[in-house]
Amino acid sequence: MDYGRLITAMATPFTPEGAVDWETAGKLIDELIDVQKSDSIVISGTTGESPTLTDEEKLELFRFAVARSAGRARIIAGTGSNDTAHSIHLTAAAEQAGVDGALLVVPYYNKPSQEGLYRHFKAIAESTSLPVMLYNVPGRTIVSMSPETTIRLARDVANIISTKECHSLEYVAAIISGVPDSFRVYTGDDSAALPALAVGAHGVVSVASHIAGSRMKAMIDAFLAGRTAEAAELHRSLLPLYQGLFAAPSPTLVKKALELKGLPVGGVRLPLIEADEAETETLKRLLERY
């Protein structure tokens, strides 16, 4: 399974009443594939507000995305949680929905050991034939999976084929140094996209690609073609956007940015709150450059 170089963690569109907006979801999937050049799309990840989506909503989103993408992009289902048994159940249902892979986040709140993380991911991966992408995001989970644990899983479990690493560039490099050549490492930090490529990462799982995916793809292509100065210039030009979209808890500002760009996807579910007037005005000025 090759998820490509640019993966978008898609925001979930909501109606004014807070339900999933299926019409807009279809438009956003088309935008991400046809305009922003996403190779794959994560459904019900952090950016998709997975903590506030019901299992029923998640499964319907998986089925909807598979049908709407119609093979134009890979669909990766966010099925991880801090409950191993529940993750196994949801991953099995996602496989039945026809997705191309599963994204499994490091368990949050219950603070497992490294051995507990290893057994958690191994149990889920061995319960499914789907390719599995690990997801280490200690800023949200408190516990961080060590590079050694990621490497161990990559070597021991055949269908654990990639990871989304958000700890640091040092972790990205350490993992790449120890995993099999076929294992793909992605950074989950837009601001680290080019530096991660430079140390051997395969690509980026992005939020900013909702807005500037085509420019990010051009940056990746330039780097891979050896046009490093061009890639560096594109990366520098995108840094204000990367930083600006996280000035409030994500996906608050990427949803507002989509609205300002003419594709309103609705608000966020509590406990997240809408962008305030000052945040919106700052974002408007920033988007004039993109």
N, C-alpha and C positions, 0 to 999 in steps of 0.2 A: 504494500500500500504506500503510495506516494501522495502526501497531502499538498505537495507543492511548496513554494517559498513564502507565499503571502496568505496567511489564514486570518480571517476576521472573526472576532468574538462578537456575534451579532446582538444588538440591543433588541429587546422584545417590545414591539409596538402595543400600546394599550389605547382603548377607547376612552372618552371622557369619564365613563363610569368605572373604568379600571379593568375591564375585560380585555382579553387578547383581541387585537384588531387584525383580523385575518386578511382583509383586503390590503391594508398597509404592509403587513408582513410580506405578502407576495411582492409588492412594489419594492420593498427594501431588499429582498433576496435578489431580485432582478438588478437593482442598482449596484449591489455589491459584486455581482458576477460580471455584468456587462459593462459597467462604467468604471468601477473601482478595481477591477481585475483580480478579485480574490480567487485563489485556487481552491480554497476550502472555507467552510463556514462552521463555526462552533455555535450550536443551538443550546440554550439553557446553560450557559456558563455564567461567570460572575457578571459580565456585562449584560447578560440576558436576565438579570435579577432572579437567578435560580432559587435563592432562599425563599422567595415569596411566590413561586410558581407551584401549583399543585402537581402531583404526579400525572393527573389526567391532562392538565395543560401541557406539561412537558411532552407526553407521548403524542398528543395531537400536533404539537409543534414539530416533533421529529417527523411524523408522517407527512405533514404539510410541506416541510422543507425538502424532503426527499422528492415529493411529487413536483414541487415548483421548480427545483433546480434541474430536474430531468437530465441528470448526468453532466450538467455543465460545470458543477463543482462538487467536491466531496462534502458530505454532511457528517460532522462529528458531534455526537450527543454528549452533553454534560450529564453524566449519570453517577458521579461520585458524591459521597456524603461522609459523615462521621459514623455511619452505621454500616458495617460490612454486609450484613444480611440484606439490608434494604438496597444497598448499591448493587448487589448481585441480582436482586429482583428487578430493579429498574433497568439494569444493563440487558437482561434477558428480554424485557419488553421492548427496549430500543432496538435490539437485534431483529426482533419480529417486525418492527416498523420499517426496516430496510436501510438503516443508517450505515455509513461506511466505517465508523469507528466510534470509540468511547473515550471521553476525557474524564479522568479520575483525579479529583483534587485530594491533596493531603488532608486527612481528617482533622477537623477543627474542634475546639472546645475540650474534648476529652484527653488531649495531650498524650498520645501514645509514644512509646519508645521507638527507636529505630527498628528493633526486631518486630515490634507491633506493626509498624508501617510496612515492613517487608511482607509479613504474613497477610495483612489486609489487602495489599495490591495483588499479591500472588493468588489469593483466594478468588478475588473478583475476576482476574484475567483468566484463570483456569476454568472458570464457569462459563466462558463465552468463546465463540470463535472470532469475535470482532477484534481487530487490531486496537491496542490500547495506547493512549497517550497519557503519561503521568503529568501531574500539575503541582508544582511546588511554589506556593505563594505565601511565605511566612508572614508578610504584612497583614494577611487576613486570617491565617490559621494559627498563629503563634508558634506552633511546632514547625520546624524546617526539616525536610528530608535531606540527609547528607549526600554528597556526591557518591560516597561509598555504597550507600543503600540503593541509589539509582543505578549505579553500575552493576551491583549484584542482581537486581531485578532484570536489567537488560541482558545479562548473561544467562540467567537461570530460566526465564519465562519467555517462550518463543514469540508469543503474540504481544508482548510489551515492546513496541517498536519505536517509541519516541517519547520525548518529554517537553513540557512547557516549563522553563526554569525562570523564576522571577526573583531568586535570592540575590544574585550578583553575577557580574561578568566572570569573576573568579570561579564561581560554581559552574558556569557554562563551560569554561575552559577545562576544569578538572574532570567533568563528566565526559567531554569529548575525548580526553586523553585515555579514558579507561573503558569505554563501551566498544562493542563490535562496530566495524565500519558501516554496517547496514542500519545502525540505530541513528535516528534523526533527533538532533537537539535544536529546539526553538527557544529563543528568548521571548518572554512575555512582557518585556519592557520596551515600548516603542523607542524610547530615547537611547536604548542600547542596540538598536537594530543593526546598524552598520558595524560598530565595534564587535558585536557578537559574530557577524559574518566573518570578520577579519580573523577571529580565533577558531573558526571552523564550524560555526552554527549553520544549520540548513536554512533557517528562515526566522520569521517572526509571527507570533500570534498577537494580533493588533487590535486596538480600539480606534486609533486615528485613521485607520484605513476606511472607516465609514465616510470620511471627508476627503482624504488625500491618498486613497489607495493606489490610484494610477501613478502618482508621483513616487510613492514608496516602491511600487513595482519597477519603475524606471531606475530608481536608485539601486535596487537589488540587481537588475539586469546589467547596469553599468559596472557594478563591482565585479560581477561574475565574468564580464567580458574584459576585465583588466583596466577599465577606465576609472581608476580609483579617484582621481582628482574630481571627475564629474560626480561620482557617487558621494564623495565627501561634501561637495557643494550642495547637492540635493539634501543630504542628511542635515547639514547645518541650517538650511532654509526651513526644514520641517520641525526643528527643535522647539520653536515657540508654540507651535500647535500641539506637539506632544505634551509639553508642560501645561499649556493652557487648558486642555481638556480634563486635567486632573486637579484643577484649582478647587473643585468641589468633589464630593464623593461620586465616583463613577457608578452608573452611567448618566448622572444628572446632566452634565454639560455636553456630552456627545449627543444626547437626545435633543437638547436645546439647539445644538449646532445643526442637526439635521432639519429641525424646524426652520431655522434661519436660512438654510440653504434651499428651502422649498419642498422638503419631504417631512412633514410633521408626523412624528411617531408617538405622540402622546407623552404623558408625564411618567413619573416613577411611582412605585408603590411604597407606602410607609413600611419601614421607618425612614426611608429616604424621602427627601423633600425637594420641591421644585427650586430651580435657580432663582435667586432674588434679583431685584432690579439692577444692582451694581454688578453682579456676576454676568448678567445678560448683556449689559452695555459693554463690559470688558470683552466678552466673547464676540460681540458684533464687530468691534474694532479689530480683533485678531483675525476674524474670518475674511476681512477685506483683502488679506494677503493670500487667500487660498480660494 
